[in-house]
Amino acid sequence: MKDLIIVESPTKARTIKKILKGGQAVISSKGHIRDLPKSRLGVEIKDGKFYPEYINIRGKAADIKEIQKAAKKAKRVFLAPDPDREGEAIAQHLAEVITHSDIVRIRFFEITKNGIRKALESPGEIDRLLVDAHKTRRVLDRLVGYKVSPLLWKMVRRGLSAGRVQTVALRILVEREKEIEAFKPEPYWTVKGLFEARGERFEAELVRIDGKKAERLNKEQMKKAKDALASGMDILVSSFTKDERTFTPFPPFKTSTLQQEASTVLRFAPRRTMRIAQGLYEGVTLERTTVGLITYMRTDSLRIAPEFITATKGHIIETMGAEYSKPRAYKDKKGAQAAHETIRPTGLARTPEFVTSHLDRDAKRCYDMIYRRYLASQMADSTYERRILELEHEGFVFRIRSLKQVFDGFEKMYLREKRETDFQLPEFTKGEGARLLKLVVESKQTQPPSRFTEASLIRRLEANGIGRPSTYASIMATLSGRHYVTRERATMIPTELGILVNDLLIPRFGDLFNVEFTRKMEEELDQVAEGSYDWQKILREFWEPFSVILKKVEAEIPAIKQEITKDTGEVCPKCGQPLMEKWGRFGKFLACSGFPDCRYTKPLGEEQEEKTERKCPECEAQMVIKVGRFGRFLACSRYPECKHTSPYVLPQPCPLCVSDVL
């Protein structure tokens, strides 16, 4: 009889099988096997207590039967789902369906021979506190989703959803959009001077006037500068300093920073990043072995195993020189799961160049970023020589800086943006003159706050303690999937529907869907995992005020529906009664107020079709852009006489492969 290892991923199971070479049996649960029922709330509330009803997931019967059969033949059962709350819940549910006298819990933090050996040598028990924390989060999310979402269905249309964290993220986006709409630009001016001295030409910016900052000049200050400063005059050096500036490397990645960096640098959506990282963690087949290339990718910890820091030091000294090595340990934020390590490569010999032929393009780019960022985190600071020159005339002070690299340090391995200026200032002495060749005055306007990108929204959520590493990707995907936001280049823009949902929920559930409340809830969930807070108490304290608000909002629904139904001023072409603007399954539409006697409807914006230069391939009529269930498409302008349609293709080709972008 062999020992049985149960993991949740088929890919991980295949990798472990290859590493163990038949020493133990390995099987996959293929994800969760039990969950709350989809068709109903699945949480009984009785006498102030909450009883979640976990059932076997539909379609999982064959998988459960296979697991039970394998467990009966096993000498010992090792439950080895991922080492987090989600994985702990899977382990608990597996234990509930398996009948065996010797079941233990093990945790893989990296899918390597060494990582598997360590896990098998130190089996433990299921962490009941983590299971309770997962259960609490699941019940909270179910109460919010299954109680608030139906209210949206009644107020607007079916298919909408609210979420404990998702709606807070939407609120952040909508509030920023309203700030942008309310923003009133104000004019200001900047003044720069083109100077010549010591055989060099350089541009310096006016930074002070009479000892006060002059970053944004008003009209009076601008005119004063133009009157006082003329081309051809000499302006004296008031200060010249030269010093050394050092830069330290970023810490290695945790889940949130990996998603942010991949979004900014690689233009990957968070869900795409996590899918790629999951594959790198679960195993890649190389020439002679199959191995996980990175440590577990859902982590909020920056901890690095001391032995790996030592190994990294040796690698850096051997490949780059002792001057590049500077071992570093990084501190975690309060509440981080310190049992996990940071996201790092599992073996430094597996360089990006070594594994490149075994990875697809996306995986290659993601692994390269993880590998280099980790290695850079254990390297010496980069050093620059900084020179700062200030020129002054009658209280007008110009400044220019130059930065020249002296030692590349960690930047040899990982540098996001160029720091070094294109030139280096000559050395000046105080009182020396520089000729003002030209005064450059630029008129500008103050800019509204920028919209959030996925990276900056994740950064905001993390900074406020909202959500967890495993939830950021799904939050971003849900906001897009519900059509609450659209993406324009890298930015996230709330749609009219997203703004409507926000404006319906926040005035009525403002105390629930806010940053402070959500942060407090996350802290309490962490306390449940630590054993210092009762999970039933969290649910009770949440449910009592929440249930009161639910009843109040339910009673207001008829008035709310009336409020968001707008009179358009148009009349129904069939019966002459007023046409109303309503929300339906596919967006806004016009409907006759005489419903159900008159069922006339018309898609809103039908008359504002965008024309194109393309001709219909069937009848040669002009093609127009329309919006349907799945977004924009091309349709013949002679519809319904001609019903030809085509996919809408963006005018710019894909920057990566030059193919059409639909």
N, C-alpha and C positions, 0 to 999 in steps of 0.2 A: 504493500500500500504506500502510495506517495502522499506527501503533503499537498494541499490544494491552496493556490493563491487566487483570490478573486479581486479583479480590478474592474473599473467601470468603463474602460475604453478598449475596443478591439485592437486598436493600433498599439496601445501600451501592452496589451496581452501578448501580441506577436513579438514585440521587442524583448519582453522579459523571457518569453519562451526561448528565443534564440540565445540570449545571454546565459540562461540556466542550462541549456542543452539537454532538456529532458529530466533534470534532477527533481523538479517538482511539476505538478500539473498546474496549468494556468488557464483561467477562464474569465470571460468578460460579462458583466451584467448589462452592458450596452446602455449605460446611464442609469437614471433612477428606475426603480421597479415599483415604488409606491409613491402616492401623492394624494393631496386632497382631491375630491371629485370635481370634474370640470363643470358638470351640469347644475350644481347647487353650491351653496355657501360651504358646506362641509365642516362647519364649526358649530357645535352645540353650546349655547350659553345658558347655564343653569346654576341658580343660587350664587351668582357672582363668580362662577368658575367657567373656564373655557376648555372644551373637549374637542380637539381636532380629530376628524374622521379620516384616517389614512386608509386608502384602498389600493389594491394592486392595479397598476395602470393597464388600461385596455390594450391588448396586443402584446402584453408581456408574459402571458401565461406559459408560452413555450420556453422563453428564456428562464423563467423561474423554475420550471420543471427540470430543465437541463442543469441548472445550478444545484437543485436539491439532489438530483441523481448523482452528480459529481461529488457532492459533499458526503453522501453515504459511503462512497468508495474511499474517501480520504482518511489518512491517519490523523491529520490535523488540518484545521481550516484557518488560513490567514486572510483576514479582510483587509484589502489594500486599496480602497478608493483614494482619491486625492486628499492631501493633508490640509483640509479646511472645513468650514462648517457644512458646506454642501456634501463633501466627501464623508464627513462624520455621519450625516443623516443617511446617506446611502449605506454605510456600514451597519448602522442600526437596523435599517429595514431588511438588509440581507440576513442579519442575525435573527430577525423575527420569522423569516420563512425557512430557515435551515434548522434541521434537527441534528445536532452533533454535540458530543460531550466536551470537545476541546476546540473552542473558537477563540481566536485572539485577533487583536488589531495591530497592523503594522503600517508604517507610513514611509512612502518613497519621496524623497526630496529631489532626487535625480535618478534617472533611469540608466544607471551604469552598473557594471559588475560590483564596484565598491559600494555604491549606494544601495543596491539590493542586498548585499551581504550585511551591511550595517543594520538594515531594517529587519532582516530575518534573525539577527543575533539579539535584537532588543524588542521582542514583542510586548505589547501591553494590552490595555483594555479600551473599549470604546469610551470616549470622553462624553459622559452623560451631560455635562454642563454645556459643551459645544452643541450637542443634540438639542438641548433645551433652547439655546440661543437661536439655532436654526428654526426650531418649531415656533418660537415667539415671532421671529421675523416673518415667517410664512403666514402665520395667523393674522398678524397686523396687516400685511400686504393684501391678504384675502379679504379682510373686513373692509379695507378702504376700496379695493378694486371692485368687489362684488356688491358693495352698498352705494358707492358714489357713481360708478359707471352707469348703472341703470337710470339714475336721475338724469344723466346727460342724454341717454337714449330718449327719455320722455321729453326733455327740453329741446333737444336739437335733432338728433337722429341716432339710429343704431350703429354700432361699430366703433363708437368713441370709447375712450377709457380714461380713467383717472388712476393715479398711483401715488403712493406715499412719498416716493422720492422723485418720480417722473414729473409730477405736477409742480413740485418745487423748482425743478430744473426749467420747466416751461415758464414758470413765474419769473425767474431770473432773466430769461430771454425776452419776455414781453415787457418787463419793466425797463430793460435796456432800450428796447425799440421805442417805447414811449418817451424815454429821455431824448433819444435821437430826434423824434418828431417834434418835441417841444423846444429843442435847441434853437437858439437864435444866434447866428454867427455875428461876430464883431470884427471890424477891420483892425489890423495892426501892421506895423512895418518892421523890417529888419534891415540893418545897415552893415555892409561888409566893405572892406578896403582891399584893393589890390596893391601890394607893396613890392618894392625892389630894394634889396640891400645885400651886400657881400656877394654880388653876382647871382643872386637867387631871386626869383619872383614867387610870392606866396600870398594867399588870401587870409586875412584875419577878420574876425567878427567883432563888432562893437558890443561890449558886454556890460559896461558901466558908464553912467553919466553922473558926474558930481558925487561919486561914491555910492550911487544907487544902481541896482540891477537894471539892465536895459535889454532884456531878452525879447520883449515885445514892446515896441515903441508906439506911443499914440501919435496923432498927427502933429501935435505941437513939438514933441521931442524929435520927430523925424525932420521937421523944418529947421529946428535949432541945429541939428547935426549937419544938415546940408549947408546951412549958412556959415558954420564954423570951420568946416573941413573942405578944402579945395584940392583939386588935382595939381600935382607938382610940388606941393609943400612937403617939407621934411617933418616927420613926427619922431619924437625921441623914445628910445628904449627906457621904460620905467622899471622893468623887471625881467630877468632871465634866470630860470632855474633848470637844473639838470638833476634827475634822480633815477632810482631804479624802481620799477614797478613789477610786482610778481602776480601771477594768476594761478589759482589752485584748480585742480580738475573737479568736474562734477562727480558726485557719488555715482555708483553703478545704478542700474535701473531697478525700480520697483514697478508694479503694474501700472500705476497712474502715470509715472514719468515715461515709461515705455510707450504707452498709448499717445501721450502728448508729443513725444519726439517723433514717433512714426507718422503722426498726423501732420506735423509741421514739415518734416524733412522728406518723408516718403509719400506723403499724401494718402496714407492708408486710413480708412475709417477704423475706429476702435475695435469693432467686431472682426474686421479683416485681420487686424494686428493680432488679436487674441487667437484667431483660428490658426494663423501661421506659427505663433509662439507655441501653441498646443502641440502642433506637429513636431516642432523642434525638440520639445520636452519629451514627447512620447516615443520618439525613436526615428532615426534616419539610417538607412542601409548604406554603409560605406563599402570599400573594397573587400575588407576582411571581416567586418563585424557590423552589427546593428546596435546603435547606441543612442541614448538621448543626448542631444548636443547642449542643452541648457538646463538649469535647475528649474524647479516649479515656478510657473509664470504668474500665478495669482498670489501675490505677496505684498504686504505693506512694510516689509522689513528691509533694512540695509545691512543686516548682519552678514558677515563673511566668516566661514569656518577658519579658525586660526591656521590650521594646516594648509589650507588653500592659499592664504596670504603668504605663507612661507614658500610654497611652491611657486607662486607668482613672482616673488622677489628673485628666486633663482632663475626663472625664465627670462625676466627683464634684464638681469645682469648678463646672462649668457647671450642673449640676442641683440641687446642694445648698449650695454655697458653699465657699470655700477652707478655712474652719475645720473642715470635715468630712473633708478629705483628709489622709491620712498613708500614703504608699506604704510597703509592707512586703515584704521577701523572707523566705521561711521556709526553715529548714534541714531537710534530709532526714536520716532515720536512716541509720546505716551499712548498706550493702547495698541501699538503694533504687535503682530503675532511673532514674537521673537524666536519661536521654534523654527520658523522658516528662515531661509537665507534670502539674500538679494537675488535678482535675476543675473546669472553669470554663466559663462561657458563651463561645461563639466570637465573639460580637458584643454589645457592651453596648447598642447601639440596639435589639436584640431583647429588650426587657423582657418580663417575664411578662404584663403587660397587653397588649402588642403581639401576642404569639403566642397568647393565650388562646383565641381562636376557632378555632385550627387544631390544638388538642391535646385529647385526651380528658381526663377528670377526673383520672385517675391521673398521666398525663404532665404535666399542668398543675401539679399539686401538687409533683411531683418537680422539675420545672424551676424552679419558684418558689423552692424550697428551695436548689437549687444556685446559682441566680443571686444570691439575697440573701446567702447565706453567703459567696460569693466577693466581692461588692461590699463587704460589711461588713469583710472581712479587709484591705481597703485604706483603711479609714476610721480616724478619730481615736478615741482612748479615750473611754469615757463617764466622767463625773465625778459623784461624789456627795458630799454633806456628811454625815459620820457623827458622831453624838452618842452618847456613852456615859455613863450615870449609874450610880454605885454608892452604895448606902445601907447603913449599918452600924449594928448594935446588939449590943454585947457579943460581938464576934467573928463574928456572923452577917452575911454580906455578900450583898446582893441586887444584881442587875445588870439593866439594860435598855438596848437599843441602838435608835436610830432612824436611818434612811437616807433622804435626800432627794436626788432627782436635780437636779444643777445644769446639766449639759450631756449631751444624749443621745448624741452621737457616733455610733459604729457601731450603737448600739441603735435608731437611727432606721430602720435597714434590717433588722436581724436580731437578735431577742431571743427566747430560748427560754422563760425564766421571769422573772416580775416580781421585781425586786430591791427596789424602793422600799417602805418600810413605810407603813402606812395613816395614820400620824400622824408629826409631828415633835416631839421632846421640847423643852419650853421650856429656856431657859438657866438653870442653877442655880449657886449659889455654895457652896463648901465650908462645912459647919456648918449649912446651912439644913435645916429639918425637913420631913418629908413624913409625912402621917397614914396609918397602916396601917388600912385599912377592913376588910380580911378576909384571913385566911390560908387558902390553898387547898392542901390536902394530897391528893396522888393516889397511890394504890397501883398499882404496875405489876409486870410480870415481865420478866426478860431474855428476849430473843427469839433464836431460832436463826438461823444464817446464812441469808440469803435464797437462794431457788433462782435459777438462771441464767435470764435471758431470752436470746433469740437475740442481742440487742445486746451484753449483758454477756459472753456466751460468746465471741463474735467478738473482743471487747476482750481477754479473757483469752488466747485463742489468739494474737492479734497481739502482745500484751505478752511472750509467751513464745517468739516467733519460730516459731510453728507454722503451717504452711500459707502460702498466698500469696493475693493479691487475687482471683485467678481461682478459688480453691478454696473460699472460705468459704460461698458460696451452696449449692454442691453438697453440702458436708458437712452443713449444716442439713437440706437436703432428704432426704439419705440416712438420717439418723437418724430422721426422721419416716416415710419411706417403708418402712423395715424394721420399723417399729413398736417401735423401741427407746426412743422417747420419745413422750409425748403433750403437748399444749399445754393449759394451764389458764389462761385469760386470756392474759397475756403470758409466763408462765413455762413452762420446759421441765422436764417431770417424767419421769424414767426409768420405763419400764414394768417389769413383772415379768420380761418377756422380755429387756429391755435389761440389767437387773441380773444375770440368769442368764448372758447372754453375757459380760458384764464379769467375773463371778466365775469363769467357766470359763477365760477368756483371760489375765487379769492374773496369777494365780499361776503360770502356765506360760510366758507371754511378757512378763513384767513388765519385763525389760530392753529389750524392743523397743517396747512400747506405753507409753512414759513421756515426760514433758515434756522431760527433759534429752536423751535420745537423739534424739527427733524434732527438737528445736532444732538439735542438732549436725548432723543429716542435712541440714536446710534450709541451714545455713551452708555445708556442703560442696557442695551443689548450686549455691549462689551462686558458690563458688570455681571450680566447673567452668565456669560461664558467664563467669568472669573469666579463665580459662585458667591458674589456679594449682593445679588439682587434677585428677588423671587420673580420668576417669569409670569406667574399668574397675576401678580400685583401690577406689573407693567400693563398687561392687557386690560385689567380692571380700570386702572387710572385713565387709560385711553378711551375705553368703551363708554364709560358713564357720560361724559360730556358729548362725545361723538354721537351717541344714539339720540340725544336730545336735539342736536342740530339736524340730524337726518329727518326726524319727524317734522321739524319746522320747515325745512326746504321742500319736503314732499308736499306739504300743504300749499306752498307758494307756486308750484309748477304751472297751474293754469295761467296765473298772472305773468309768470316769466315767459311762457310761450307767446302770450299776447305781446309782451314787451319786445321780443326779438323778431316778431312778424311785422314787416314794414309794408305800409301802403305805398305803392309805386307811383300812383297818379295815373296809371294806365287802366284801360278797361278791357275786359275779356272780349275777344272778337266773336265768340260764340253766343254769349248771353248778355253782354253789356255790363256785367257787374264788375266791381273793382278787382284788379289783379294785385296779389300780395306777393312779397318776396319771402320765400321760405327756404329752409335747409332740408336737403334730402340726402339720400345715400351717396350720390355722386357730386354733392356740393349744393350751391344755391340755385334756385330755380323760381320761376314765376308760376303762381297757381291762382285759379279763380277762387274768389272768396265765397262763391256759391256752392262749393264742394259740400256734400257729395252729389247734389243735383246736377252740377256741371263739373266735369272732370278735366277741363282744359288746363294744360301745363306747357311751359316753354323753358328750355334751358336759359339761364341768365347769361347775357353777353353774346347771344347767338348772332346779333347784328354787328358785333364788333369783331368779326373774324379778321385775322391777319392775312393779308394777301401775299402771295409769293410769285416769283418769276417762272416757276415750273409749270409745265403743261400736263394735263391729264393724258396718260398714255392711251386711253381708250377713246376719248372724244375731243381731245385737244383744247378743252376749256381750261381756264386758270385754276390752279390748285390753291386751297386756302388752309391755314393752320387752325385746327379745332382741338378742343380739350375733351377727353373722354375719361372713362373709368381708370385707364392706366396711363394717363398723362396726355401729352400733345401728340397729334398725328396729322397727316396730310389727307385732305378729302377734296373731291371734285366740287367746284363751286356750283355745278348744275344739279347737285343733290336735291330732290330724290330721283330726278330723271336718270342721272348717272351715279352709281353708288361705289365708284372706285375709291379705295383708300390706300395709303402707303405709310410706312414708318416715318416719323419726323427725324431728320438727321441734322445734328448741329453743324453750323457752317465751318467750325474749326475741326480738323482731324485730331485723332488721338496723338498727344505729344510723344508717346512712347513707341507706338508701332505704325502711326500714320493711317490707321484704319478709320472708317466712319464711326462717329459716336452717336448712338441713338438716344 
